[in-house]
């Protein structure tokens, strides 16, 4: 299993978890995830985050996660929330890190799955201003630089803008599977009515 970032034009690879996704449940060390969540916490961002996913190793989309839990030995500590677009959300808890908790995911795919991490932001549906989207873009770029470390942060390419993806599978944005907003469009002061969306960097 690979543990890598799916960030266009910036390849960051970690070797925290080495296991396979052939059987269910899939057990993963919580501490590997906590390390990354702690970096987001230190970045002090409001919207930007690291989204955790299980991607099919053959490139055919995401592996299907039915349920998940976080446990320490035989004690259930938390449920893992799985969002409609395939992201699984973990609690941020230093004690779970210290206790060497395990993340157990019930995966239905028979294909091998790789852990992928996406710099993104999840926005609730409603009226969204360009000022808010500019803040999202800025936070994602700062988080990209932080994750790249030194000296990698100096080689992170500039963003062209952002991409908006419907949070619910099957939804469309103005008839499109995704909407791209460049810096010129983001510079305006208008607002836009959106469903719940996932925002990712556009390089």
PyMOL commands that set and color helices and strands:
alter all, ss='L'
color gray80, all
select helices_A, chain A and resi 30-43+94-98+130-155+183-186
alter helices_A, ss='H'
color red, helices_A
select strands_A, chain A and resi 3-5+13-14+26-29+49-56+65-72+75-79+81-82+88-89+102-107+113-123+126-129+161-166+178-182+191-194+197-202
alter strands_A, ss='S'
color yellow, strands_A
deselect
rebuild
show_as cartoon
